[in-house]
């Protein structure tokens, strides 16, 4: 398996995990159970999972969509992820 296949597999996995974290946190927000800390969600976003976090902010779950930090921060991290992915793809293999 080439490095590019591993990289794209990582991108898929991290973004699925990011989206699932948003779904789980939305479910936990309705109860009195522990929540996933916002710094953890941002940490996942910085690990190239911003697309998954962003998708979790959109319909149907709309989690953390009105929070200013997420409303502006996640799209910014998504742009940074895009730049990092572009640079990585350009320099792979």
Secondary structure, DSSP 8 states (H G I E B T S, - for coil): --HHHHHHHHHHHHHHHHHHHHHHHHHHHTSSS----HHHHHHHIIIIIHHHHHHHHSTTT-TT-S-HHHHHHHHHHHHHHHHHHHHHHHH--
